[in-house]
Amino acid sequence: MSEQLGAGLCALVVDDEVVVCEFLSRFLEGFGVGVVTASSLGAARVRADSQDYDLFFVDKHLPDGSGVELVKELTERLYEHEVVMITAQATVDSAVAAIRLGV
């Protein structure tokens, strides 16, 4: 039996759009990645504090704040992880700002 590519990895998907969370969850789970979801900045903070994640998929615009705030907080974590920022309202300036944050 071959091991799945993402077996043992865990991702936190943060987006207030249910369809986005469902799509990313199914996609990642297809590679063996464990997925936890959050639909708000507050819920994401609670989940991020409850365990270590390997991957974060963070929507830029959340109902209770900016995903950028969460990304800034994640960069202070001492463990290794990757962050992908997702948004439907992308601009070159927002992409550059995200890259400067380490996204």
Secondary structure, 3 states (H helix, E strand, C coil): CCCCCCCCCEEEEECCCHHHHHHHHHHHHCCCCEEEEECCHHHHHHHHHHCCCCEEEEECEECCEEHHHHHHHHCCCCCCCEEEEECCCCCHHHHHHHHHCCC
